[in-house]
Amino acid sequence: MDFDVRKTVEDTAYITVGVGVIAFQQAQVRRRELQASLTDRAKETRAFLETRTQDGRDKLESLANDARQRAAAARDDVAGRVEPLVGDFRERVEPVVEQLQSVPAQVKQVVEAGASRARELVNRAA
């Protein structure tokens, strides 16, 4: 058997180029598979996040409505309790206010009567 170095080197070069081409093609296939996988995962993640976001919005809206209803009920309860107190307060305070408003007139009358009496006494003494 003859050993042809040139032929062996040539065959080795062709095999090396062939292996390189096959490796490159496999890398391309794997890149495309990875790209497709990442695209699918991104879509799934986006859908998951959109669903969770909507669920969160729905929950917050429900909680806000519940809080509004409770606030309205509390407001009505307080109003129901305060109105009778305000009415009772009004009934008790308005007569006192009226009396206090008449005090300056009464004081004026007393002062005028006292001044008149003092003039009479001064005139008698003179």
C-alpha positions as CSV (number, residue, x, y, z in Angstrom):
1,M,0.0,0.0,0.0
2,D,1.3,3.3,-1.0
3,F,0.9,6.2,1.2
4,D,0.3,9.4,-0.7
5,V,0.9,12.4,1.6
6,R,-0.6,14.9,-0.8
7,K,-3.8,12.9,-1.1
8,T,-4.0,12.4,2.7
9,V,-3.6,16.1,3.3
10,E,-6.2,16.9,0.6
11,D,-8.6,14.4,2.1
12,T,-8.0,15.8,5.6
13,A,-8.6,19.4,4.3
14,Y,-11.9,18.3,2.7
15,I,-13.0,16.4,5.8
16,T,-12.1,19.5,8.0
17,V,-14.1,21.8,5.7
18,G,-17.0,19.3,5.7
19,V,-17.0,19.1,9.5
20,G,-16.8,22.9,9.7
21,V,-19.8,23.3,7.3
22,I,-21.8,20.7,9.2
23,A,-21.0,22.3,12.5
24,F,-21.9,25.7,11.1
25,Q,-25.2,24.3,9.8
26,Q,-25.9,22.7,13.2
27,A,-25.2,26.0,14.9
28,Q,-27.6,27.8,12.6
29,V,-30.3,25.1,13.3
30,R,-29.8,25.4,17.0
31,R,-29.8,29.2,16.8
32,R,-33.2,29.1,15.0
33,E,-34.6,26.6,17.5
34,L,-33.4,28.8,20.4
35,Q,-34.8,31.9,18.7
36,A,-38.2,30.2,18.2
37,S,-38.1,28.9,21.8
38,L,-37.3,32.4,23.2
39,T,-40.0,33.9,21.0
40,D,-42.6,31.4,22.4
41,R,-41.4,32.0,25.9
42,A,-41.7,35.8,25.5
43,K,-45.2,35.4,24.1
44,E,-46.2,33.1,27.1
45,T,-44.6,35.5,29.5
46,R,-46.4,38.5,28.0
47,A,-49.7,36.7,28.1
48,F,-49.1,35.6,31.7
49,L,-48.2,39.2,32.7
50,E,-51.2,40.7,30.9
51,T,-53.5,38.2,32.6
52,R,-51.9,39.0,36.0
53,T,-52.2,42.7,35.3
54,Q,-55.8,42.4,34.5
55,D,-56.4,40.2,37.5
56,G,-54.7,42.8,39.7
57,R,-56.8,45.6,38.1
58,D,-60.0,43.6,38.7
59,K,-59.0,42.9,42.3
60,L,-58.2,46.6,43.0
61,E,-61.4,47.7,41.4
62,S,-63.3,45.3,43.6
63,L,-61.5,46.5,46.7
64,A,-62.1,50.1,45.7
65,N,-65.9,49.4,45.2
66,D,-66.0,47.6,48.5
67,A,-64.2,50.6,50.2
68,R,-66.7,53.0,48.6
69,Q,-69.6,51.0,49.8
70,R,-68.3,50.8,53.3
71,A,-67.5,54.5,53.4
72,A,-71.0,55.3,52.2
73,A,-72.5,53.0,54.9
74,A,-70.3,54.6,57.5
75,R,-71.3,58.1,56.3
76,D,-75.0,57.1,56.5
77,D,-74.5,55.6,59.9
78,V,-72.8,58.7,61.3
79,A,-75.3,61.0,59.7
80,G,-78.1,58.9,61.3
81,R,-76.5,59.2,64.7
82,V,-75.5,62.9,64.4
83,E,-78.7,64.4,63.0
84,P,-80.7,63.7,66.2
85,L,-77.9,65.1,68.3
86,V,-77.7,68.2,66.2
87,G,-81.5,68.6,66.4
88,D,-81.4,68.2,70.2
89,F,-78.5,70.6,70.4
90,R,-80.3,73.1,68.3
91,E,-83.4,72.9,70.6
92,R,-81.3,73.5,73.7
93,V,-78.9,76.2,72.3
94,E,-81.3,78.4,70.3
95,P,-83.3,79.6,73.4
96,V,-80.0,80.4,75.2
97,V,-78.7,82.3,72.1
98,E,-82.0,84.3,72.0
99,Q,-81.6,85.1,75.7
100,L,-78.0,86.2,75.2
101,Q,-79.0,88.4,72.3
102,S,-81.6,90.2,74.4
103,V,-79.0,90.8,77.2
104,P,-77.5,94.0,75.6
105,A,-81.0,95.6,75.4
106,Q,-81.7,94.7,79.0
107,V,-78.3,96.0,80.1
108,K,-79.0,99.3,78.2
109,Q,-82.4,99.6,79.9
110,V,-80.9,99.0,83.3
111,V,-78.1,101.6,82.6
112,E,-80.6,104.2,81.4
113,A,-82.8,103.6,84.4
114,G,-79.8,103.9,86.7
115,A,-78.6,107.0,85.0
116,S,-82.1,108.5,85.2
117,R,-82.3,107.7,88.9
118,A,-78.9,109.2,89.5
119,R,-79.9,112.4,87.7
120,E,-83.0,112.6,89.9
121,L,-81.0,112.2,93.0
122,V,-78.5,114.8,91.9
123,N,-81.3,117.2,91.0
124,R,-82.9,116.7,94.4
125,A,-79.7,117.3,96.2
126,A,-79.1,120.5,94.4
